[in-house]
Amino acid sequence: MKKIIFIHLLNDFSGSPKVLSQVINNCKKEGYPVELYTGKSSQGFLSGLTEKHHYYFYKRFENKYATLFSFLFSQLLLFLKLLKYYNKDVVFYANTLLPFATGLAGKVLRKTVIYHVHETSISPKLFKGFLRFVVQLTASKVIFVSNSLRKTESFHTKSETVIFNSLPKTFTNKTLRHAYNPIDQTFFTVYMICSLKDYKGVQEFIKIAKLSEPHKKIHFTLILNVPQKDITNYFLNKIVPDNIKILPTQKKLEDFYKKASLVLNLSRVDEWVETFGLTIIEAMAFGIPVIVPPVGGPAEIVTNDKEGYLISSYEVEKIAQKILELSINKKKCLELSRNAYKRSLDFNEEIFNAQIIKTIEA
């Protein structure tokens, strides 16, 4: 049985390392020997996952050119580290397009290279073009997380498959005893969980909260995948309405889903097209209605007016109005909730696991 060498750039508590953690656990369960390479960073979903967890240099800087140099240097170091597998029976598994040294090393060593593609909104275009060129040159197989992503980013000549992200049983088991009840709570609470990036709709979330200020029952919680110091710096000279709470990285999101009446994804449709949206199906597993972008992966998950609503984040007034309507319409909330929970069952861990193993062994 071949050893699988997993490679990821930044280990944090975002979606792509979370999905990779499921892939690794599945492969371990199936008896595959595994090793993991990540850039040096803080704790994340990949921490403590494997006995052999190797690190290579990578650091982000405020200066984008410094970050670019750091990234390129990290890939040089990664390439050199991977050369040690020249006489080993291994498969290289690159999570996202970013660790391109994986493909180059695989090409030189004539190893099978699998790319698990999560992203499409990479800039500048020249950089994205280079990453795509490396995949086109080196990949043996490519996994996409949604049909819309495959349609947008297909490599055509490669062995390609779509494997939707799933919810692990360790997560779904926590939803079984949860009873969604939005209106009887003291507040109608609207959540958004995302990275601290403008293109993720952070400013739009603030605007929606501001528009909702006259309605005292509606409260907002923004959970950002960064430390508190980054939040403090970002909002230093910005006015934040009193009806919004802003929190740093949270390891147990299920504790917050249990309190949520509605979950938003406000990624800008022209700057960051969501290819899937893991927090969307996590929320739906708790029976929480969602408002998501009308493009990309979210539009494959959610049907408008069934599990929630498809609305562009630029339509802040429309979203604020929809939130107000739901906050006073328990019947509609419960209808959306039932549909959301039912839809979440389609993202089954067993199906995901079987498809991953089938792709590796093909």
Secondary structure as GFF3:
##gff-version 3
##sequence-region A 1 362
A	DSSP	beta_strand	3	10	.	.	.	ID=ss1
A	DSSP	alpha_helix	15	29	.	.	.	ID=ss2
A	DSSP	beta_strand	34	39	.	.	.	ID=ss3
A	DSSP	beta_strand	53	56	.	.	.	ID=ss4
A	DSSP	alpha_helix	64	82	.	.	.	ID=ss5
A	DSSP	three_ten_helix	83	85	.	.	.	ID=ss6
A	DSSP	beta_strand	90	95	.	.	.	ID=ss7
A	DSSP	alpha_helix	101	109	.	.	.	ID=ss8
A	DSSP	beta_strand	112	117	.	.	.	ID=ss9
A	DSSP	alpha_helix	125	138	.	.	.	ID=ss10
A	DSSP	beta_strand	141	144	.	.	.	ID=ss11
A	DSSP	alpha_helix	147	153	.	.	.	ID=ss12
A	DSSP	beta_strand	159	162	.	.	.	ID=ss13
A	DSSP	alpha_helix	169	172	.	.	.	ID=ss14
A	DSSP	three_ten_helix	173	175	.	.	.	ID=ss15
A	DSSP	beta_strand	188	194	.	.	.	ID=ss16
A	DSSP	three_ten_helix	198	200	.	.	.	ID=ss17
A	DSSP	alpha_helix	202	211	.	.	.	ID=ss18
A	DSSP	beta_strand	218	224	.	.	.	ID=ss19
A	DSSP	alpha_helix	228	234	.	.	.	ID=ss20
A	DSSP	beta_strand	244	247	.	.	.	ID=ss21
A	DSSP	alpha_helix	254	257	.	.	.	ID=ss22
A	DSSP	beta_strand	262	264	.	.	.	ID=ss23
A	DSSP	alpha_helix	278	285	.	.	.	ID=ss24
A	DSSP	beta_strand	290	292	.	.	.	ID=ss25
A	DSSP	alpha_helix	298	301	.	.	.	ID=ss26
A	DSSP	beta_strand	308	310	.	.	.	ID=ss27
A	DSSP	alpha_helix	316	327	.	.	.	ID=ss28
A	DSSP	alpha_helix	330	344	.	.	.	ID=ss29
A	DSSP	alpha_helix	349	361	.	.	.	ID=ss30
###
